[in-house]
Amino acid sequence: MLSSQSDDVIYEDHVETIKDGLFLWKRTFTATKDYRANYRLTMDFAAHYEMQYFMIPSVSYNGNPWGNGDEPRGLALKGEPWTFAWHRTAIAGATYTEGHSWSVALFGSTDDHHQRFSCSLEREEDRVVHRLIWPEEEGPLVYHDRDSYDKALLTELFLKPGEQRTMTAYLVVAPVEQPKIAWHKMLEEAWTLNRKLTRPKFDPERIWKLSLTFAQQSLWAYEESFEGCCIGLMHNGVGWEQIRHYEIGWCGQNASYANSFLFDYLKSGDEESLRKGLAVLDSWTGHARMKNGLIHCHYDYVLFKSSENEVQDACNLGTAAMNFMEAENLASKCGVDRPEYLETALGICDFAVRKQAVNGQIGKSWTNDGVMIDPNGTVGCFLIPPLVMAYRLTKQRKYLEAAEKGYHYYVSELAEKGYTTGGALDTYCIDKESAIPLLKAGLLLYETTGNSQYLEWAELAAWYLASWQWHHTVHYPENSELARIGYDTFGGTAVSTQHHHLDPYALAFVENWIRLSDITGKLIWRERALAVWSNATQGISDGKLIIMGKERPVGSQDEGFYHTRWKNTFHVSEWLVAWPSAFRLEVLRRTEDWSIFK
């Protein structure tokens, strides 16, 4: 027990060793006279080393040095340290730093639902200070929308003489055996301390029907040569209106929907599902292919008959190629011969092989003529999984050689820098989505080659993805929409350093976390995957759900949950986008035993 005293407050510390490298730290403050928060109450832990890397999970990765946005950068703004509320970070109030030999992480406890706190890091001459702050504050500005800020938030604190407050925190201390790896222990310990069993809002059979209904009724669109799904719905003041934009992957997920329709035919015998599945795929293979192997990722340009400002990107192309390979197999099982599906996929793969640089880099985006627009970002790795699958299907070595060379290039960014970049196409920053193909490709390469290094790299990507996952439940004000719908943050994932809100996009790698768990025998990956699934079932409409005064169509769900001070704070986006239902269907069609999702 340690104690100290100022003119206004006495504090006593109690530190308990939970296990090697994990410590429970409680600090009790006792006011000696009327105390106001002009001094604030803090828990400071100083790490005496030259900092080599730092992380505030989901908020800052070594100061966010990559990208062109105006998200919080570095440790301070004009000399004043950034402070972030406990609900903004993936682990409550977590800060992590590492020196050459040791690393330190500090985060708060959320057992007391009324304890509101913040965190910050401050670099001093020969040390770095990890700080928890009570009461809650954010500053020197509040990042409240993409590249936009509001004035600082300060919460008044008043303690009467003799009144006490206790803050509870955890310290994780670990050796640095490899640079930018030791933070895994922080994530592991935070998960173990906070994990809980969560139940999906619907059973998988119901989710299949709800998601299918949303796609085939609310999203389905006809427009000249196109049949398929629009990108989503927005409310026009009277009712929900289709946004007539057609994308094959990323937010639109037409190719994935088509495969789920084919799967539904095999499952139920519904002829309309077969017809619609083929219609979507035939639209793209019949009208959107180019001679150089590219396809129009956005069918709008086929309808416009104009290529002005058109860009084909690795995220959409990689997703399309994977789904077209799956589609050829599903169509065959449905008794339909569609060799052009595989031809389309291999055309994309051949384009990637031709465009790959000597160092393995493929790139992010191209013109229709195949001219590189942007070579940068981990997002180019989205083309690696289809290259591995192309090798499996054709046994042509060029695909495997390109996949291995490309994977080595892209995984090096995560290993060397501690982050991945450019996957969320509406931002240009450090993000979650760009690491998804690192996980998928690593597992595929391990299964294809037997090289255990690929499994290690896949798990490295899995840990990075876990740094975006919420390890705690936030209790919201009663007048907020998140409180009204009973939204639980636990298991959800944030988008990027530019977009501070939660979404269910982690559905895209649920099956991969489960597969990683099966291969490694580590239960934590299955636990994390099932937490994602449960979190992602919140806010799905059964046709009677009313949010913010508007009845939601069957199977629809918001894209964004504003878990922190972001846009309309503690509310929802009201953007009923296509991809969440597509990803839920994708998980289910690739999982034999649906009982794990009950």
Backbone torsions as a table, in degrees:
resi	resn	phi	psi	omega
1	MET	NA	127.6	176.9
2	LEU	-117.1	148.9	179.0
3	SER	-142.4	158.3	178.1
4	SER	-155.9	168.5	-175.4
5	GLN	-147.8	140.3	168.8
6	SER	-116.3	-172.6	178.6
7	ASP	-65.9	-25.8	-172.1
8	ASP	-109.1	-24.4	-170.3
9	VAL	-150.2	144.5	171.3
10	ILE	-105.6	138.7	173.8
11	TYR	-129.2	145.4	178.2
12	GLU	-125.4	135.4	-179.1
13	ASP	-109.4	139.1	172.4
14	HIS	-127.8	121.3	-179.2
15	VAL	-117.9	129.3	-177.8
16	GLU	-126.4	133.1	175.7
17	THR	-82.5	115.9	177.8
18	ILE	-81.3	-45.3	174.6
19	LYS	-164.6	179.0	-177.4
20	ASP	-55.8	116.6	177.0
21	GLY	87.8	-3.5	-179.2
22	LEU	-125.3	126.0	-175.5
23	PHE	-130.5	139.0	172.3
24	LEU	-94.8	129.7	-176.5
25	TRP	-127.8	120.6	176.4
26	LYS	-118.7	132.8	177.0
27	ARG	-123.6	122.3	179.0
28	THR	-105.9	125.5	179.3
29	PHE	-103.0	133.7	176.2
30	THR	-125.8	120.7	-179.4
31	ALA	-73.1	135.2	176.8
32	THR	-92.8	-17.9	176.3
33	LYS	-157.6	-179.6	178.4
34	ASP	-52.6	127.0	-173.4
35	TYR	-125.9	124.1	174.4
36	ARG	-112.5	159.8	-168.0
37	ALA	-83.1	28.3	176.3
38	ASN	-70.2	-16.6	175.9
39	TYR	-103.7	-18.4	-175.5
40	ARG	53.7	157.5	179.1
41	LEU	-102.3	132.9	-176.2
42	THR	-136.1	158.1	167.3
43	MET	-121.1	111.4	-177.2
44	ASP	-109.8	133.7	172.6
45	PHE	-127.9	121.9	-176.5
46	ALA	-99.7	125.1	174.7
47	ALA	-98.8	116.6	-174.8
48	HIS	-89.5	78.1	173.4
49	TYR	-156.0	165.6	174.7
50	GLU	-80.6	113.7	-173.4
51	MET	-66.9	130.6	180.0
52	GLN	-104.6	-23.7	-176.7
53	TYR	-163.0	146.7	173.4
54	PHE	-143.2	159.0	-179.1
55	MET	-145.4	134.3	163.8
56	ILE	-116.6	102.3	-165.9
57	PRO	-51.8	125.1	179.2
58	SER	77.9	-5.3	-176.8
59	VAL	-113.9	-48.8	-176.0
60	SER	-144.3	127.4	177.4
61	TYR	-117.3	97.0	-177.3
62	ASN	58.1	33.0	177.1
63	GLY	88.1	8.7	177.3
64	ASN	55.5	59.0	-176.3
65	PRO	-79.2	-9.9	-173.7
66	TRP	-106.1	141.0	172.3
67	GLY	115.0	178.7	-176.1
68	ASN	-118.6	14.3	-178.3
69	GLY	-90.2	-177.6	-177.9
70	ASP	-117.2	34.2	175.7
71	GLU	-68.9	165.6	178.9
72	PRO	-56.0	128.4	-177.9
73	ARG	-123.8	149.8	179.0
74	GLY	68.2	-164.8	179.5
75	LEU	-94.9	-18.6	-172.2
76	ALA	-148.9	161.1	173.4
77	LEU	-118.3	116.1	-178.7
78	LYS	52.1	41.8	175.5
79	GLY	86.7	-8.8	-179.8
80	GLU	-100.9	123.1	-176.1
81	PRO	-60.0	140.4	171.5
82	TRP	-65.3	137.7	169.9
83	THR	-122.5	138.2	-176.5
84	PHE	-127.9	136.9	179.8
85	ALA	-65.9	152.4	-177.1
86	TRP	-59.8	-28.4	-179.2
87	HIS	-82.7	-8.8	179.1
88	ARG	-83.7	-20.4	-173.9
89	THR	-104.2	148.7	-173.9
90	ALA	-66.9	-28.2	167.2
91	ILE	-116.8	135.3	-168.3
92	ALA	-57.3	112.4	177.1
93	GLY	61.6	33.5	-172.7
94	ALA	-84.1	137.7	169.9
95	THR	-133.0	142.6	-179.4
96	TYR	-135.9	137.0	172.1
97	THR	-138.9	158.5	174.1
98	GLU	-141.2	145.5	171.9
99	GLY	-103.7	-156.1	-179.9
100	HIS	-72.6	-32.3	-172.5
101	SER	-118.9	-29.0	-175.4
102	TRP	-132.4	158.4	176.6
103	SER	-130.9	153.8	179.5
104	VAL	-135.1	138.2	171.7
105	ALA	-130.9	141.7	177.3
106	LEU	-131.5	131.2	174.3
107	PHE	-148.1	162.1	-174.0
108	GLY	-95.4	167.8	176.0
109	SER	-97.7	141.8	177.8
110	THR	-111.0	17.3	179.9
111	ASP	-61.6	-35.7	175.6
112	ASP	-88.6	108.1	-175.2
113	HIS	-64.1	-17.9	-177.1
114	HIS	-97.1	-2.2	-179.6
115	GLN	-84.9	110.0	-179.4
116	ARG	-109.2	127.7	-175.9
117	PHE	-146.2	175.3	-179.4
118	SER	-138.3	174.6	-179.1
119	CYS	-137.9	159.4	173.2
120	SER	-159.5	164.4	173.2
121	LEU	-124.5	139.5	178.3
122	GLU	-135.0	121.1	178.0
123	ARG	-85.2	127.4	174.8
124	GLU	-114.4	-175.7	-169.2
125	GLU	-56.3	-47.7	-176.1
126	ASP	-128.1	20.6	-177.9
127	ARG	-160.5	171.3	174.4
128	VAL	-129.6	135.2	-174.2
129	VAL	-105.1	121.3	170.7
130	HIS	-87.6	131.9	-173.1
131	ARG	-136.5	130.7	166.3
132	LEU	-105.5	139.0	-171.8
133	ILE	-125.9	132.0	175.4
134	TRP	-132.0	132.6	4.8
135	PRO	-80.8	-179.1	-174.6
136	GLU	-62.2	137.8	174.3
137	GLU	-149.4	159.5	171.4
138	GLU	-141.1	133.3	-177.6
139	GLY	-174.3	-179.5	0.2
140	PRO	-68.8	-12.1	171.0
141	LEU	-135.3	160.7	176.8
142	VAL	-102.2	120.4	176.9
143	TYR	-77.8	108.4	-169.0
144	HIS	-121.4	-1.7	175.0
145	ASP	-165.7	165.6	-176.8
146	ARG	-53.8	119.2	178.0
147	ASP	61.8	18.7	-176.4
148	SER	-127.3	147.6	-175.0
149	TYR	-132.0	156.9	173.7
150	ASP	-125.6	172.3	-178.2
151	LYS	-64.6	159.5	-177.6
152	ALA	-60.7	151.3	176.4
153	LEU	-105.6	125.7	174.3
154	LEU	-126.1	135.3	-179.9
155	THR	-109.8	128.5	-177.9
156	GLU	-74.9	138.9	177.3
157	LEU	-123.3	134.3	175.6
158	PHE	-136.0	124.9	176.4
159	LEU	-120.3	134.8	175.3
160	LYS	-84.3	158.8	178.9
161	PRO	-53.8	129.0	-179.7
162	GLY	88.1	-12.0	-179.5
163	GLU	-73.6	143.8	-175.0
164	GLN	-120.9	152.8	170.4
165	ARG	-137.6	138.2	178.1
166	THR	-119.0	127.6	174.7
167	MET	-105.8	139.1	-179.0
168	THR	-119.9	132.8	-178.2
169	ALA	-141.3	168.2	175.4
170	TYR	-126.6	139.0	174.7
171	LEU	-112.7	134.4	175.2
172	VAL	-120.8	121.8	179.6
173	VAL	-120.4	126.2	-175.9
174	ALA	-143.1	146.3	175.7
175	PRO	-69.6	150.3	176.7
176	VAL	-95.6	95.3	179.0
177	GLU	-83.9	-33.9	171.8
178	GLN	-135.6	143.1	178.9
179	PRO	-60.0	140.2	173.2
180	LYS	60.7	39.1	178.1
181	ILE	-128.0	-31.4	-170.7
182	ALA	-63.4	-18.2	177.7
183	TRP	-65.9	-13.2	174.8
184	HIS	-56.6	-36.7	-178.7
185	LYS	-65.2	-39.3	175.5
186	MET	-57.1	-46.9	-179.2
187	LEU	-65.2	-40.5	-179.4
188	GLU	-65.3	-45.4	-178.9
189	GLU	-68.2	-40.0	178.9
190	ALA	-63.3	-38.5	178.5
191	TRP	-66.5	-45.1	-179.3
192	THR	-61.5	-38.7	-179.6
193	LEU	-71.2	-30.8	-170.3
194	ASN	-112.9	-9.4	-173.0
195	ARG	-60.3	149.8	179.4
196	LYS	-154.2	158.8	177.8
197	LEU	-82.8	122.7	176.5
198	THR	-116.1	148.8	-178.0
199	ARG	-110.8	134.8	174.9
200	PRO	-60.3	151.4	-179.8
201	LYS	-72.5	-24.3	178.0
202	PHE	-137.1	154.0	175.1
203	ASP	-76.2	162.0	-172.8
204	PRO	-62.3	-33.4	178.4
205	GLU	-63.4	-40.4	178.8
206	ARG	-69.3	-40.6	179.3
207	ILE	-62.5	-38.6	177.6
208	TRP	-59.0	-46.9	-177.5
209	LYS	-68.3	-42.4	-179.8
210	LEU	-63.6	-43.9	-178.4
211	SER	-67.6	-40.2	178.3
212	LEU	-64.4	-40.7	179.3
213	THR	-63.2	-42.9	179.3
214	PHE	-59.3	-44.3	-178.2
215	ALA	-66.9	-47.5	-171.0
216	GLN	-82.9	-17.8	-179.9
217	GLN	-109.8	-51.4	-174.9
218	SER	-83.2	-35.0	-175.8
219	LEU	-94.9	-18.7	-171.7
220	TRP	-64.3	135.1	-175.9
221	ALA	-142.5	146.5	171.7
222	TYR	-116.2	134.2	175.6
223	GLU	-157.6	103.7	-178.5
224	GLU	52.0	-113.0	-175.9
225	SER	-84.4	2.0	-173.8
226	PHE	-106.9	135.6	164.7
227	GLU	-130.7	127.9	179.9
228	GLY	168.7	-154.9	-173.7
229	CYS	-106.9	135.2	171.9
230	CYS	-74.4	172.4	-172.8
231	ILE	-78.9	-16.5	178.8
232	GLY	159.8	-174.6	-177.3
233	LEU	-123.2	142.6	170.8
234	MET	-131.2	152.5	-177.7
235	HIS	-86.6	130.5	-177.6
236	ASN	-99.7	11.7	-177.9
237	GLY	99.7	-21.5	178.4
238	VAL	-114.3	-45.0	-179.0
239	GLY	-160.7	-178.9	180.0
240	TRP	-82.4	130.0	-173.0
241	GLU	-119.8	137.0	176.7
242	GLN	-66.6	137.7	170.0
243	ILE	-94.9	108.1	-171.0
244	ARG	-78.1	73.3	175.4
245	HIS	-133.4	134.9	-170.6
246	TYR	-124.6	112.4	-175.6
247	GLU	-121.0	139.6	-174.2
248	ILE	-79.1	-28.2	-179.8
249	GLY	-133.2	-140.3	179.7
250	TRP	31.3	-107.6	-176.7
251	CYS	-82.2	-27.4	-176.7
252	GLY	-84.0	-40.6	173.4
253	GLN	54.8	38.0	179.3
254	ASN	-62.1	-41.3	-177.8
255	ALA	-65.1	-40.0	178.6
256	SER	-67.4	-42.9	175.9
257	TYR	-56.8	-44.5	-178.5
258	ALA	-57.9	-43.3	179.5
259	ASN	-66.0	-35.3	176.8
260	SER	-68.0	-34.1	175.6
261	PHE	-63.9	-44.4	177.9
262	LEU	-62.8	-41.8	178.3
263	PHE	-62.4	-39.3	179.6
264	ASP	-63.9	-36.6	176.2
265	TYR	-61.8	-43.8	178.6
266	LEU	-65.4	-29.8	-177.4
267	LYS	-82.7	-39.8	-171.2
268	SER	-118.1	-17.4	-175.7
269	GLY	79.2	11.7	-178.6
270	ASP	-71.7	110.9	-177.5
271	GLU	-63.9	-30.7	-179.8
272	GLU	-68.0	-35.1	175.9
273	SER	-64.1	-41.0	177.5
274	LEU	-62.6	-46.6	-177.9
275	ARG	-62.2	-44.0	-177.5
276	LYS	-70.6	-38.3	178.2
277	GLY	-60.5	-46.3	179.1
278	LEU	-67.0	-36.9	-178.7
279	ALA	-61.3	-43.1	179.5
280	VAL	-62.5	-51.5	-176.6
281	LEU	-65.4	-38.4	179.6
282	ASP	-68.2	-30.4	177.2
283	SER	-60.1	-47.7	-177.1
284	TRP	-73.9	-45.0	-178.0
285	THR	-71.0	-28.2	-178.3
286	GLY	-83.5	-25.9	-171.2
287	HIS	-132.9	-12.4	-171.2
288	ALA	-114.8	4.1	179.0
289	ARG	-82.2	149.0	176.4
290	MET	-117.9	157.8	-175.2
291	LYS	-64.2	-26.4	-177.9
292	ASN	-85.3	5.2	179.3
293	GLY	100.2	-19.5	177.0
294	LEU	-69.5	161.2	169.5
295	ILE	-127.3	160.5	172.2
296	HIS	-74.7	111.2	-179.1
297	CYS	-68.8	-28.0	177.6
298	HIS	-115.9	115.4	-175.1
299	TYR	-66.7	-16.7	178.6
300	ASP	-51.2	-38.8	-176.6
301	TYR	-70.6	-27.1	173.8
302	VAL	-67.7	-42.4	179.9
303	LEU	-68.8	-38.4	-180.0
304	PHE	-71.9	-22.8	-173.2
305	LYS	54.9	41.4	179.6
306	SER	-145.2	139.0	179.3
307	SER	-109.7	10.7	-179.0
308	GLU	-62.2	126.4	-179.7
309	ASN	67.5	11.3	-178.5
310	GLU	-78.5	138.7	179.7
311	VAL	-133.6	136.5	172.7
312	GLN	-106.5	129.2	-171.8
313	ASP	-118.7	156.0	-175.5
314	ALA	-64.0	-34.2	179.8
315	CYS	-61.5	-53.2	179.3
316	ASN	-65.1	-43.3	-177.2
317	LEU	-64.3	-44.3	179.6
318	GLY	-64.5	-42.8	177.5
319	THR	-62.2	-43.1	179.6
320	ALA	-62.5	-46.6	-178.1
321	ALA	-60.5	-44.2	178.8
322	MET	-61.0	-43.2	-177.3
323	ASN	-72.6	-34.5	177.9
324	PHE	-67.4	-34.4	174.9
325	MET	-64.2	-43.9	177.9
326	GLU	-65.9	-36.6	-177.4
327	ALA	-64.6	-39.7	-179.9
328	GLU	-61.3	-39.9	178.9
329	ASN	-69.3	-44.3	179.5
330	LEU	-64.9	-42.3	178.9
331	ALA	-60.3	-41.4	178.1
332	SER	-60.3	-42.6	178.1
333	LYS	-64.5	-28.2	177.5
334	CYS	-81.2	-1.3	-179.7
335	GLY	84.7	19.7	-177.2
336	VAL	-118.6	129.2	180.0
337	ASP	-93.1	115.2	179.6
338	ARG	-134.7	71.7	179.5
339	PRO	-61.7	-23.3	-178.2
340	GLU	-66.5	-19.7	177.4
341	TYR	-66.4	-48.7	177.9
342	LEU	-66.9	-37.2	178.0
343	GLU	-59.6	-40.9	179.4
344	THR	-64.3	-43.7	179.2
345	ALA	-62.4	-45.5	-179.1
346	LEU	-68.5	-30.4	175.1
347	GLY	-61.1	-41.7	177.3
348	ILE	-64.7	-42.9	179.7
349	CYS	-64.3	-41.7	178.5
350	ASP	-63.4	-38.1	176.3
351	PHE	-60.7	-44.9	-179.9
352	ALA	-61.9	-41.2	179.2
353	VAL	-62.8	-43.6	-179.1
354	ARG	-65.5	-35.2	-174.3
355	LYS	-88.6	-9.7	-176.2
356	GLN	-66.6	134.0	178.2
357	ALA	-77.6	166.0	-179.1
358	VAL	-58.6	-35.1	-178.3
359	ASN	-80.0	-0.8	178.1
360	GLY	103.4	-16.2	-178.9
361	GLN	-64.1	136.6	177.7
362	ILE	-105.6	-46.0	177.5
363	GLY	119.0	171.7	-176.7
364	LYS	-101.9	-41.7	-172.2
365	SER	-154.4	155.9	-175.1
366	TRP	-143.5	158.7	167.9
367	THR	-77.0	172.4	177.5
368	ASN	-62.4	-24.5	178.7
369	ASP	-84.0	1.2	178.7
370	GLY	84.6	15.7	178.3
371	VAL	-84.3	129.3	-178.8
372	MET	-63.4	128.8	174.7
373	ILE	-97.3	-45.9	-178.8
374	ASP	-141.9	116.5	179.9
375	PRO	-85.4	-8.9	-163.8
376	ASN	-93.8	168.4	176.4
377	GLY	94.3	148.0	175.8
378	THR	-67.1	-14.9	-177.2
379	VAL	-54.0	-26.6	177.8
380	GLY	-59.9	-19.5	-179.9
381	CYS	-68.0	-14.5	176.5
382	PHE	-59.6	-19.6	179.0
383	LEU	-88.1	-5.8	-179.3
384	ILE	-74.3	-46.9	179.1
385	PRO	-54.9	-44.5	177.9
386	PRO	-66.5	-28.8	175.7
387	LEU	-64.7	-40.4	176.8
388	VAL	-64.1	-43.4	-179.8
389	MET	-67.4	-35.1	177.1
390	ALA	-61.7	-39.8	176.3
391	TYR	-63.3	-44.1	-179.3
392	ARG	-60.7	-37.6	-176.2
393	LEU	-81.0	-33.6	-173.8
394	THR	-110.0	-19.2	-175.4
395	LYS	64.7	18.2	176.8
396	GLN	-83.2	120.2	-173.6
397	ARG	-61.4	-26.8	-176.4
398	LYS	-58.7	-33.1	-178.6
399	TYR	-71.8	-44.3	179.6
400	LEU	-66.8	-40.8	179.1
401	GLU	-61.9	-42.5	178.8
402	ALA	-66.4	-39.3	-179.2
403	ALA	-64.3	-45.9	-178.4
404	GLU	-66.7	-43.4	179.1
405	LYS	-63.4	-42.7	179.7
406	GLY	-67.0	-40.8	-178.7
407	TYR	-64.3	-42.3	177.5
408	HIS	-57.3	-41.1	-179.6
409	TYR	-64.9	-48.5	-172.3
410	TYR	-76.1	-35.5	-179.6
411	VAL	-70.7	-21.5	-179.8
412	SER	-64.7	-30.4	178.9
413	GLU	-62.0	-45.5	178.9
414	LEU	-66.2	-44.4	-177.5
415	ALA	-65.9	-37.3	-174.8
416	GLU	-89.8	-32.7	-174.0
417	LYS	-107.7	-22.7	-179.9
418	GLY	85.6	18.5	176.8
419	TYR	-162.4	167.1	174.7
420	THR	-126.3	165.4	-164.6
421	THR	-142.2	150.5	162.5
422	GLY	78.7	11.5	-175.7
423	GLY	-81.1	-34.5	176.5
424	ALA	-79.0	108.1	-165.8
425	LEU	-70.7	-13.6	177.7
426	ASP	-93.0	5.7	173.2
427	THR	-133.7	177.7	176.6
428	TYR	-144.7	82.0	-168.9
429	CYS	-161.1	-176.5	170.9
430	ILE	-70.1	134.1	-173.7
431	ASP	-154.2	-179.9	178.9
432	LYS	-85.4	-47.1	-167.8
433	GLU	-62.0	-31.0	-177.4
434	SER	-67.5	-17.7	179.0
435	ALA	-87.8	-12.9	-177.2
436	ILE	-59.6	-47.2	179.2
437	PRO	-67.9	-22.6	174.6
438	LEU	-64.5	-40.3	176.8
439	LEU	-68.2	-49.8	-177.0
440	LYS	-63.0	-47.8	-177.3
441	ALA	-67.8	-37.4	178.9
442	GLY	-60.9	-43.3	178.0
443	LEU	-66.1	-43.1	179.8
444	LEU	-63.1	-42.0	-179.8
445	LEU	-68.1	-37.5	176.3
446	TYR	-62.8	-46.0	-179.0
447	GLU	-68.1	-29.3	-177.7
448	THR	-82.4	-40.0	-174.1
449	THR	-104.0	-22.1	-174.9
450	GLY	78.2	4.7	-178.9
451	ASN	-78.8	114.9	-175.2
452	SER	-66.3	-18.7	177.7
453	GLN	-60.7	-36.2	178.6
454	TYR	-66.0	-34.7	176.5
455	LEU	-66.4	-40.6	177.9
456	GLU	-62.4	-42.7	179.5
457	TRP	-68.9	-36.9	176.3
458	ALA	-60.8	-40.5	179.6
459	GLU	-70.8	-33.6	173.8
460	LEU	-58.5	-44.5	177.6
461	ALA	-64.3	-37.8	179.1
462	ALA	-62.8	-41.6	177.6
463	TRP	-64.5	-42.0	178.7
464	TYR	-61.9	-43.5	176.7
465	LEU	-60.0	-35.7	179.2
466	ALA	-66.6	-22.5	178.3
467	SER	-69.9	-11.3	177.2
468	TRP	-99.3	-1.6	-174.3
469	GLN	-95.3	136.4	-178.0
470	TRP	-74.2	124.3	-179.0
471	HIS	-96.9	4.7	-175.3
472	HIS	-146.5	163.7	177.6
473	THR	-101.5	129.2	177.6
474	VAL	-97.5	131.9	178.0
475	HIS	-101.0	117.8	-169.2
476	TYR	-96.7	158.6	176.6
477	PRO	-58.0	144.6	-174.8
478	GLU	-59.8	-27.9	-177.7
479	ASN	-86.8	4.1	179.8
480	SER	-90.0	154.2	179.6
481	GLU	-68.2	-34.1	179.1
482	LEU	-64.5	-36.4	176.0
483	ALA	-69.2	-40.8	-176.9
484	ARG	-63.8	-37.3	179.6
485	ILE	-89.7	-0.9	177.6
486	GLY	69.4	36.3	-176.3
487	TYR	-70.2	130.0	177.1
488	ASP	-107.7	120.3	-178.2
489	THR	-70.3	-22.6	-173.2
490	PHE	-55.9	126.8	178.1
491	GLY	91.9	-17.5	179.4
492	GLY	-74.9	168.8	-179.3
493	THR	-131.2	143.5	175.6
494	ALA	-81.3	166.8	-171.0
495	VAL	-89.5	-57.9	-172.6
496	SER	-165.5	174.3	177.2
497	THR	-72.2	-15.7	176.1
498	GLN	-92.3	-27.6	-177.0
499	HIS	-117.8	101.4	-177.8
500	HIS	-91.1	72.9	170.6
501	HIS	-148.6	160.7	-180.0
502	LEU	-90.1	149.7	172.9
503	ASP	-148.6	170.1	179.7
504	PRO	-92.7	25.0	-174.7
505	TYR	-64.5	-18.0	177.3
506	ALA	-63.9	-12.6	171.5
507	LEU	-53.1	-28.7	-177.2
508	ALA	-64.0	-19.9	179.7
509	PHE	-126.2	16.6	176.2
510	VAL	-55.5	-49.0	-178.3
511	GLU	-63.1	-30.7	-179.0
512	ASN	-74.9	-38.5	174.2
513	TRP	-63.4	-39.6	177.9
514	ILE	-65.3	-42.9	178.3
515	ARG	-63.2	-40.8	177.9
516	LEU	-61.6	-40.5	177.4
517	SER	-62.5	-42.5	180.0
518	ASP	-63.7	-40.1	-177.2
519	ILE	-72.9	-44.9	-174.3
520	THR	-87.9	-18.7	-175.1
521	GLY	77.2	10.2	-179.2
522	LYS	-91.8	113.8	-174.9
523	LEU	-65.6	-24.7	-174.6
524	ILE	-58.4	-33.0	-178.3
525	TRP	-72.2	-36.7	175.2
526	ARG	-67.7	-41.5	178.3
527	GLU	-60.1	-45.2	180.0
528	ARG	-64.1	-40.8	180.0
529	ALA	-62.9	-44.0	-178.9
530	LEU	-69.8	-30.9	174.5
531	ALA	-65.9	-39.3	174.8
532	VAL	-59.1	-47.8	-177.3
533	TRP	-59.7	-47.4	-179.9
534	SER	-62.9	-45.6	178.9
535	ASN	-58.5	-38.8	-174.7
536	ALA	-77.3	-5.5	176.9
537	THR	-92.2	-3.2	179.7
538	GLN	-75.4	138.1	176.7
539	GLY	80.2	9.6	173.3
540	ILE	-76.2	130.4	-176.8
541	SER	-84.9	136.1	172.2
542	ASP	-93.7	9.6	-178.6
543	GLY	99.6	-10.8	179.6
544	LYS	-118.3	-0.4	-176.8
545	LEU	-72.4	129.9	177.3
546	ILE	-118.2	121.6	177.6
547	ILE	-127.5	129.3	-178.6
548	MET	53.1	38.0	174.1
549	GLY	80.4	7.0	-176.7
550	LYS	-122.3	127.5	177.5
551	GLU	-73.4	133.2	-175.2
552	ARG	-94.1	142.2	175.6
553	PRO	-63.7	154.8	-179.1
554	VAL	-56.7	129.6	175.0
555	GLY	82.0	-4.6	-177.8
556	SER	-78.7	161.5	179.3
557	GLN	-158.1	146.8	175.8
558	ASP	-63.3	148.8	171.9
559	GLU	-77.4	-40.8	-171.4
560	GLY	-124.3	138.4	173.8
561	PHE	-116.4	117.3	-172.0
562	TYR	-84.3	84.2	-171.3
563	HIS	-75.1	-10.8	-177.2
564	THR	-136.7	-163.1	179.9
565	ARG	-78.5	85.8	-173.5
566	TRP	-141.4	120.2	-179.1
567	LYS	52.1	-117.8	178.6
568	ASN	-85.4	88.8	-167.0
569	THR	-49.4	131.1	176.6
570	PHE	61.9	29.2	177.2
571	HIS	-120.9	-157.3	-177.0
572	VAL	-125.7	169.1	-172.4
573	SER	-81.2	-26.2	-172.9
574	GLU	59.0	33.1	174.7
575	TRP	-118.2	105.3	-175.3
576	LEU	-90.9	79.4	-172.3
577	VAL	-80.8	163.5	-173.2
578	ALA	-75.1	-35.8	-164.6
579	TRP	-65.5	-34.4	-177.4
580	PRO	-58.8	-43.7	178.8
581	SER	-66.7	-37.6	178.6
582	ALA	-62.1	-43.0	-179.3
583	PHE	-68.3	-37.2	177.4
584	ARG	-62.7	-44.3	177.9
585	LEU	-62.9	-38.7	-179.2
586	GLU	-63.7	-44.8	178.2
587	VAL	-59.2	-45.1	-176.4
588	LEU	-69.1	-40.3	-178.3
589	ARG	-70.5	-17.8	179.0
590	ARG	-102.2	7.0	179.6
591	THR	-118.7	120.1	-178.2
592	GLU	-71.6	-43.8	-175.9
593	ASP	-101.9	98.4	-178.7
594	TRP	-72.7	-12.0	-175.5
595	SER	-64.5	-21.7	179.8
596	ILE	-67.5	-16.9	-178.5
597	PHE	-100.0	17.8	179.2
598	LYS	-100.3	NA	NA
